[in-house]
Amino acid sequence: MSKALEEGTALQLDFSKIAKIAASSPDVIPVAVQHADTREIILVAYTNEYALKTSIAKRTLVLWSTSRNELWEKGATSGETFELIEIRVNCEQNSLVYEVRPKRGNICHTKNQKGEPRNCYYRRVNLGTMELENLNP
């Protein structure tokens, strides 16, 4: 990932992401990950049946990495792990919400100026200029 994409102010949405995922990881569904205490959406990722069952068995946040095509235990490398509290399913059963509680820190691989991990939705779109504003620089 480039610094301009992750830290810049230009809006550069990847509208082809779903098509790429369908081609390489066809058996996944999206998961919105929500902080159980603050109710903030902290990540959107994907799961497959294997990752879902692993997450339930371990009671921790486990997803499917569509870029690496492998099981992804969130925080296994960084130590920023998440307890799985609840799973909700939508009416069409084609997406999930995982309610999680951080065991330490936040969820994003990016860090703020203090070196602390952020949650993934740390920027907002300025509706007047269409530029991104960093809420946790």
Rosetta constraint file for C-alpha pairs under 8 A:
AtomPair CA 1 CA 5 HARMONIC 6.99 0.50
AtomPair CA 1 CA 6 HARMONIC 7.20 0.50
AtomPair CA 2 CA 6 HARMONIC 6.41 0.50
AtomPair CA 3 CA 7 HARMONIC 5.41 0.50
AtomPair CA 3 CA 8 HARMONIC 6.94 0.50
AtomPair CA 4 CA 8 HARMONIC 4.48 0.50
AtomPair CA 4 CA 9 HARMONIC 7.84 0.50
AtomPair CA 5 CA 10 HARMONIC 7.70 0.50
AtomPair CA 5 CA 12 HARMONIC 7.21 0.50
AtomPair CA 6 CA 110 HARMONIC 7.65 0.50
AtomPair CA 7 CA 134 HARMONIC 7.80 0.50
AtomPair CA 8 CA 132 HARMONIC 7.35 0.50
AtomPair CA 9 CA 131 HARMONIC 5.31 0.50
AtomPair CA 9 CA 132 HARMONIC 4.40 0.50
AtomPair CA 9 CA 133 HARMONIC 6.47 0.50
AtomPair CA 9 CA 134 HARMONIC 7.96 0.50
AtomPair CA 10 CA 130 HARMONIC 7.91 0.50
AtomPair CA 10 CA 131 HARMONIC 5.45 0.50
AtomPair CA 10 CA 132 HARMONIC 6.13 0.50
AtomPair CA 11 CA 125 HARMONIC 7.76 0.50
AtomPair CA 11 CA 130 HARMONIC 6.87 0.50
AtomPair CA 11 CA 131 HARMONIC 5.97 0.50
AtomPair CA 11 CA 132 HARMONIC 6.28 0.50
AtomPair CA 16 CA 20 HARMONIC 6.36 0.50
AtomPair CA 17 CA 21 HARMONIC 6.23 0.50
AtomPair CA 18 CA 22 HARMONIC 6.09 0.50
AtomPair CA 19 CA 23 HARMONIC 6.32 0.50
AtomPair CA 20 CA 24 HARMONIC 6.41 0.50
AtomPair CA 21 CA 25 HARMONIC 5.26 0.50
AtomPair CA 21 CA 26 HARMONIC 6.63 0.50
AtomPair CA 21 CA 66 HARMONIC 6.26 0.50
AtomPair CA 22 CA 26 HARMONIC 4.44 0.50
AtomPair CA 22 CA 27 HARMONIC 7.80 0.50
AtomPair CA 24 CA 66 HARMONIC 7.31 0.50
AtomPair CA 24 CA 69 HARMONIC 7.73 0.50
AtomPair CA 25 CA 66 HARMONIC 6.07 0.50
AtomPair CA 25 CA 69 HARMONIC 6.90 0.50
AtomPair CA 27 CA 48 HARMONIC 6.03 0.50
AtomPair CA 28 CA 46 HARMONIC 6.01 0.50
AtomPair CA 28 CA 47 HARMONIC 5.28 0.50
AtomPair CA 28 CA 48 HARMONIC 4.54 0.50
AtomPair CA 28 CA 49 HARMONIC 7.78 0.50
AtomPair CA 28 CA 64 HARMONIC 7.76 0.50
AtomPair CA 29 CA 46 HARMONIC 5.43 0.50
AtomPair CA 29 CA 47 HARMONIC 5.60 0.50
AtomPair CA 29 CA 48 HARMONIC 6.51 0.50
AtomPair CA 29 CA 94 HARMONIC 5.95 0.50
AtomPair CA 29 CA 95 HARMONIC 5.49 0.50
AtomPair CA 29 CA 96 HARMONIC 7.63 0.50
AtomPair CA 30 CA 44 HARMONIC 6.91 0.50
AtomPair CA 30 CA 45 HARMONIC 5.70 0.50
AtomPair CA 30 CA 46 HARMONIC 4.37 0.50
AtomPair CA 30 CA 47 HARMONIC 6.46 0.50
AtomPair CA 30 CA 94 HARMONIC 7.51 0.50
AtomPair CA 30 CA 95 HARMONIC 5.09 0.50
AtomPair CA 30 CA 96 HARMONIC 6.47 0.50
AtomPair CA 31 CA 44 HARMONIC 5.60 0.50
AtomPair CA 31 CA 45 HARMONIC 5.20 0.50
AtomPair CA 31 CA 46 HARMONIC 5.27 0.50
AtomPair CA 31 CA 47 HARMONIC 6.66 0.50
AtomPair CA 31 CA 95 HARMONIC 5.87 0.50
AtomPair CA 31 CA 96 HARMONIC 4.72 0.50
AtomPair CA 31 CA 97 HARMONIC 5.44 0.50
AtomPair CA 31 CA 98 HARMONIC 6.76 0.50
AtomPair CA 32 CA 41 HARMONIC 6.70 0.50
AtomPair CA 32 CA 42 HARMONIC 7.81 0.50
AtomPair CA 32 CA 43 HARMONIC 6.07 0.50
AtomPair CA 32 CA 44 HARMONIC 4.49 0.50
AtomPair CA 32 CA 45 HARMONIC 6.56 0.50
AtomPair CA 32 CA 96 HARMONIC 6.35 0.50
AtomPair CA 32 CA 97 HARMONIC 4.75 0.50
AtomPair CA 32 CA 98 HARMONIC 6.32 0.50
AtomPair CA 33 CA 41 HARMONIC 5.76 0.50
AtomPair CA 33 CA 42 HARMONIC 5.77 0.50
AtomPair CA 33 CA 43 HARMONIC 5.09 0.50
AtomPair CA 33 CA 44 HARMONIC 5.93 0.50
AtomPair CA 33 CA 45 HARMONIC 7.66 0.50
AtomPair CA 33 CA 97 HARMONIC 5.76 0.50
AtomPair CA 33 CA 98 HARMONIC 4.87 0.50
AtomPair CA 33 CA 99 HARMONIC 6.07 0.50
AtomPair CA 33 CA 100 HARMONIC 6.96 0.50
AtomPair CA 34 CA 39 HARMONIC 5.78 0.50
AtomPair CA 34 CA 40 HARMONIC 5.55 0.50
AtomPair CA 34 CA 41 HARMONIC 4.35 0.50
AtomPair CA 34 CA 42 HARMONIC 5.69 0.50
AtomPair CA 34 CA 43 HARMONIC 7.27 0.50
AtomPair CA 34 CA 97 HARMONIC 6.89 0.50
AtomPair CA 34 CA 98 HARMONIC 6.05 0.50
AtomPair CA 34 CA 99 HARMONIC 4.84 0.50
AtomPair CA 34 CA 100 HARMONIC 6.14 0.50
AtomPair CA 35 CA 39 HARMONIC 5.05 0.50
AtomPair CA 35 CA 40 HARMONIC 5.40 0.50
AtomPair CA 35 CA 41 HARMONIC 6.42 0.50
AtomPair CA 35 CA 42 HARMONIC 6.59 0.50
AtomPair CA 35 CA 99 HARMONIC 5.82 0.50
AtomPair CA 35 CA 100 HARMONIC 5.25 0.50
AtomPair CA 35 CA 101 HARMONIC 5.79 0.50
AtomPair CA 35 CA 102 HARMONIC 7.60 0.50
AtomPair CA 36 CA 40 HARMONIC 7.95 0.50
AtomPair CA 36 CA 85 HARMONIC 7.30 0.50
AtomPair CA 36 CA 99 HARMONIC 5.09 0.50
AtomPair CA 36 CA 100 HARMONIC 5.29 0.50
AtomPair CA 36 CA 101 HARMONIC 5.59 0.50
AtomPair CA 37 CA 101 HARMONIC 7.16 0.50
AtomPair CA 41 CA 121 HARMONIC 7.50 0.50
AtomPair CA 42 CA 107 HARMONIC 6.82 0.50
AtomPair CA 42 CA 108 HARMONIC 7.99 0.50
AtomPair CA 42 CA 119 HARMONIC 5.01 0.50
AtomPair CA 42 CA 120 HARMONIC 5.42 0.50
AtomPair CA 42 CA 121 HARMONIC 6.17 0.50
AtomPair CA 43 CA 107 HARMONIC 7.36 0.50
AtomPair CA 43 CA 108 HARMONIC 7.73 0.50
AtomPair CA 43 CA 119 HARMONIC 7.06 0.50
AtomPair CA 43 CA 120 HARMONIC 5.51 0.50
AtomPair CA 43 CA 121 HARMONIC 7.22 0.50
AtomPair CA 45 CA 63 HARMONIC 7.08 0.50
AtomPair CA 45 CA 64 HARMONIC 7.73 0.50
AtomPair CA 45 CA 65 HARMONIC 7.97 0.50
AtomPair CA 46 CA 63 HARMONIC 6.01 0.50
AtomPair CA 46 CA 64 HARMONIC 5.57 0.50
AtomPair CA 46 CA 65 HARMONIC 7.07 0.50
AtomPair CA 46 CA 66 HARMONIC 7.28 0.50
AtomPair CA 47 CA 51 HARMONIC 5.65 0.50
AtomPair CA 47 CA 52 HARMONIC 6.15 0.50
AtomPair CA 47 CA 62 HARMONIC 8.00 0.50
AtomPair CA 47 CA 63 HARMONIC 4.93 0.50
AtomPair CA 47 CA 64 HARMONIC 4.74 0.50
AtomPair CA 47 CA 65 HARMONIC 7.96 0.50
AtomPair CA 48 CA 52 HARMONIC 6.07 0.50
AtomPair CA 48 CA 63 HARMONIC 7.59 0.50
AtomPair CA 48 CA 64 HARMONIC 6.28 0.50
AtomPair CA 49 CA 53 HARMONIC 6.15 0.50
AtomPair CA 50 CA 54 HARMONIC 6.15 0.50
AtomPair CA 51 CA 55 HARMONIC 5.99 0.50
AtomPair CA 51 CA 62 HARMONIC 5.81 0.50
AtomPair CA 51 CA 63 HARMONIC 5.28 0.50
AtomPair CA 51 CA 64 HARMONIC 5.87 0.50
AtomPair CA 51 CA 71 HARMONIC 6.21 0.50
AtomPair CA 51 CA 72 HARMONIC 7.85 0.50
AtomPair CA 52 CA 56 HARMONIC 6.25 0.50
AtomPair CA 52 CA 62 HARMONIC 7.09 0.50
AtomPair CA 52 CA 63 HARMONIC 7.08 0.50
AtomPair CA 53 CA 57 HARMONIC 6.07 0.50
AtomPair CA 54 CA 58 HARMONIC 6.04 0.50
AtomPair CA 54 CA 62 HARMONIC 6.65 0.50
AtomPair CA 55 CA 59 HARMONIC 5.50 0.50
AtomPair CA 55 CA 60 HARMONIC 5.34 0.50
AtomPair CA 55 CA 61 HARMONIC 5.63 0.50
AtomPair CA 55 CA 62 HARMONIC 4.79 0.50
AtomPair CA 55 CA 63 HARMONIC 7.48 0.50
AtomPair CA 55 CA 84 HARMONIC 7.41 0.50
AtomPair CA 56 CA 60 HARMONIC 7.13 0.50
AtomPair CA 56 CA 84 HARMONIC 7.60 0.50
AtomPair CA 59 CA 83 HARMONIC 6.01 0.50
AtomPair CA 59 CA 84 HARMONIC 4.90 0.50
AtomPair CA 59 CA 85 HARMONIC 7.41 0.50
AtomPair CA 60 CA 73 HARMONIC 7.89 0.50
AtomPair CA 60 CA 81 HARMONIC 7.43 0.50
AtomPair CA 60 CA 82 HARMONIC 5.59 0.50
AtomPair CA 60 CA 83 HARMONIC 4.49 0.50
AtomPair CA 60 CA 84 HARMONIC 4.62 0.50
AtomPair CA 60 CA 100 HARMONIC 7.97 0.50
AtomPair CA 61 CA 73 HARMONIC 6.20 0.50
AtomPair CA 61 CA 74 HARMONIC 5.85 0.50
AtomPair CA 61 CA 81 HARMONIC 7.19 0.50
AtomPair CA 61 CA 82 HARMONIC 5.45 0.50
AtomPair CA 61 CA 83 HARMONIC 6.32 0.50
AtomPair CA 61 CA 84 HARMONIC 5.72 0.50
AtomPair CA 61 CA 100 HARMONIC 7.27 0.50
AtomPair CA 62 CA 71 HARMONIC 7.14 0.50
AtomPair CA 62 CA 72 HARMONIC 5.65 0.50
AtomPair CA 62 CA 73 HARMONIC 4.31 0.50
AtomPair CA 62 CA 74 HARMONIC 5.92 0.50
AtomPair CA 63 CA 71 HARMONIC 6.16 0.50
AtomPair CA 63 CA 72 HARMONIC 5.05 0.50
AtomPair CA 63 CA 73 HARMONIC 6.24 0.50
AtomPair CA 63 CA 74 HARMONIC 7.19 0.50
AtomPair CA 64 CA 69 HARMONIC 6.93 0.50
AtomPair CA 64 CA 70 HARMONIC 5.88 0.50
AtomPair CA 64 CA 71 HARMONIC 4.83 0.50
AtomPair CA 64 CA 72 HARMONIC 5.38 0.50
AtomPair CA 65 CA 69 HARMONIC 5.28 0.50
AtomPair CA 65 CA 70 HARMONIC 5.35 0.50
AtomPair CA 65 CA 71 HARMONIC 6.09 0.50
AtomPair CA 65 CA 72 HARMONIC 5.60 0.50
AtomPair CA 66 CA 70 HARMONIC 7.22 0.50
AtomPair CA 74 CA 80 HARMONIC 7.27 0.50
AtomPair CA 74 CA 81 HARMONIC 5.91 0.50
AtomPair CA 74 CA 82 HARMONIC 7.26 0.50
AtomPair CA 74 CA 107 HARMONIC 7.92 0.50
AtomPair CA 75 CA 79 HARMONIC 4.89 0.50
AtomPair CA 75 CA 80 HARMONIC 4.32 0.50
AtomPair CA 75 CA 81 HARMONIC 4.41 0.50
AtomPair CA 75 CA 82 HARMONIC 7.52 0.50
AtomPair CA 75 CA 107 HARMONIC 7.70 0.50
AtomPair CA 76 CA 80 HARMONIC 7.28 0.50
AtomPair CA 76 CA 81 HARMONIC 6.68 0.50
AtomPair CA 79 CA 104 HARMONIC 7.69 0.50
AtomPair CA 80 CA 102 HARMONIC 7.13 0.50
AtomPair CA 80 CA 103 HARMONIC 6.84 0.50
AtomPair CA 80 CA 104 HARMONIC 5.60 0.50
AtomPair CA 80 CA 105 HARMONIC 5.86 0.50
AtomPair CA 80 CA 106 HARMONIC 6.61 0.50
AtomPair CA 80 CA 107 HARMONIC 6.59 0.50
AtomPair CA 81 CA 102 HARMONIC 6.09 0.50
AtomPair CA 81 CA 103 HARMONIC 5.70 0.50
AtomPair CA 81 CA 104 HARMONIC 6.80 0.50
AtomPair CA 81 CA 107 HARMONIC 7.99 0.50
AtomPair CA 82 CA 100 HARMONIC 5.85 0.50
AtomPair CA 82 CA 101 HARMONIC 5.40 0.50
AtomPair CA 82 CA 102 HARMONIC 4.37 0.50
AtomPair CA 82 CA 103 HARMONIC 5.49 0.50
AtomPair CA 82 CA 104 HARMONIC 7.87 0.50
AtomPair CA 83 CA 100 HARMONIC 5.39 0.50
AtomPair CA 83 CA 101 HARMONIC 5.12 0.50
AtomPair CA 83 CA 102 HARMONIC 6.27 0.50
AtomPair CA 83 CA 103 HARMONIC 6.66 0.50
AtomPair CA 84 CA 98 HARMONIC 6.99 0.50
AtomPair CA 84 CA 99 HARMONIC 6.28 0.50
AtomPair CA 84 CA 100 HARMONIC 4.66 0.50
AtomPair CA 84 CA 101 HARMONIC 6.72 0.50
AtomPair CA 85 CA 98 HARMONIC 7.50 0.50
AtomPair CA 85 CA 99 HARMONIC 5.42 0.50
AtomPair CA 85 CA 100 HARMONIC 5.26 0.50
AtomPair CA 85 CA 101 HARMONIC 6.94 0.50
AtomPair CA 86 CA 98 HARMONIC 5.93 0.50
AtomPair CA 86 CA 99 HARMONIC 5.07 0.50
AtomPair CA 86 CA 100 HARMONIC 7.15 0.50
AtomPair CA 87 CA 96 HARMONIC 6.80 0.50
AtomPair CA 87 CA 97 HARMONIC 5.74 0.50
AtomPair CA 87 CA 98 HARMONIC 4.67 0.50
AtomPair CA 87 CA 99 HARMONIC 6.26 0.50
AtomPair CA 88 CA 96 HARMONIC 5.55 0.50
AtomPair CA 88 CA 97 HARMONIC 5.02 0.50
AtomPair CA 88 CA 98 HARMONIC 6.47 0.50
AtomPair CA 89 CA 93 HARMONIC 5.79 0.50
AtomPair CA 89 CA 94 HARMONIC 7.64 0.50
AtomPair CA 89 CA 95 HARMONIC 6.15 0.50
AtomPair CA 89 CA 96 HARMONIC 4.61 0.50
AtomPair CA 89 CA 97 HARMONIC 6.46 0.50
AtomPair CA 90 CA 94 HARMONIC 6.71 0.50
AtomPair CA 90 CA 95 HARMONIC 5.87 0.50
AtomPair CA 90 CA 96 HARMONIC 6.29 0.50
AtomPair CA 102 CA 106 HARMONIC 6.68 0.50
AtomPair CA 102 CA 107 HARMONIC 7.96 0.50
AtomPair CA 105 CA 116 HARMONIC 7.58 0.50
AtomPair CA 105 CA 117 HARMONIC 6.50 0.50
AtomPair CA 105 CA 118 HARMONIC 7.92 0.50
AtomPair CA 106 CA 116 HARMONIC 7.99 0.50
AtomPair CA 106 CA 117 HARMONIC 5.35 0.50
AtomPair CA 106 CA 118 HARMONIC 5.26 0.50
AtomPair CA 106 CA 119 HARMONIC 5.43 0.50
AtomPair CA 107 CA 117 HARMONIC 6.55 0.50
AtomPair CA 107 CA 118 HARMONIC 6.22 0.50
AtomPair CA 107 CA 119 HARMONIC 5.08 0.50
AtomPair CA 107 CA 120 HARMONIC 6.79 0.50
AtomPair CA 108 CA 117 HARMONIC 5.77 0.50
AtomPair CA 108 CA 118 HARMONIC 5.23 0.50
AtomPair CA 108 CA 119 HARMONIC 4.98 0.50
AtomPair CA 108 CA 120 HARMONIC 5.01 0.50
AtomPair CA 109 CA 117 HARMONIC 6.43 0.50
AtomPair CA 109 CA 118 HARMONIC 7.60 0.50
AtomPair CA 110 CA 117 HARMONIC 5.90 0.50
AtomPair CA 110 CA 118 HARMONIC 6.43 0.50
AtomPair CA 110 CA 120 HARMONIC 7.93 0.50
AtomPair CA 111 CA 115 HARMONIC 5.17 0.50
AtomPair CA 111 CA 116 HARMONIC 5.06 0.50
AtomPair CA 111 CA 117 HARMONIC 4.30 0.50
AtomPair CA 111 CA 118 HARMONIC 5.72 0.50
AtomPair CA 112 CA 116 HARMONIC 5.52 0.50
AtomPair CA 112 CA 117 HARMONIC 6.45 0.50
AtomPair CA 112 CA 118 HARMONIC 6.54 0.50
AtomPair CA 112 CA 136 HARMONIC 6.23 0.50
AtomPair CA 112 CA 137 HARMONIC 5.09 0.50
AtomPair CA 113 CA 137 HARMONIC 5.82 0.50
AtomPair CA 118 CA 122 HARMONIC 6.90 0.50
AtomPair CA 118 CA 136 HARMONIC 7.31 0.50
AtomPair CA 122 CA 134 HARMONIC 6.02 0.50
AtomPair CA 122 CA 135 HARMONIC 5.37 0.50
AtomPair CA 122 CA 136 HARMONIC 5.78 0.50
AtomPair CA 123 CA 132 HARMONIC 6.01 0.50
AtomPair CA 123 CA 133 HARMONIC 5.26 0.50
AtomPair CA 123 CA 134 HARMONIC 4.42 0.50
AtomPair CA 123 CA 135 HARMONIC 5.47 0.50
AtomPair CA 123 CA 136 HARMONIC 7.59 0.50
AtomPair CA 124 CA 132 HARMONIC 5.51 0.50
AtomPair CA 124 CA 133 HARMONIC 5.31 0.50
AtomPair CA 124 CA 134 HARMONIC 6.75 0.50
AtomPair CA 124 CA 135 HARMONIC 7.29 0.50
AtomPair CA 125 CA 130 HARMONIC 5.73 0.50
AtomPair CA 125 CA 131 HARMONIC 5.72 0.50
AtomPair CA 125 CA 132 HARMONIC 4.69 0.50
AtomPair CA 125 CA 133 HARMONIC 6.32 0.50
AtomPair CA 126 CA 130 HARMONIC 5.07 0.50
AtomPair CA 126 CA 131 HARMONIC 5.41 0.50
AtomPair CA 126 CA 132 HARMONIC 6.02 0.50
AtomPair CA 126 CA 133 HARMONIC 6.63 0.50
AtomPair CA 127 CA 131 HARMONIC 7.83 0.50
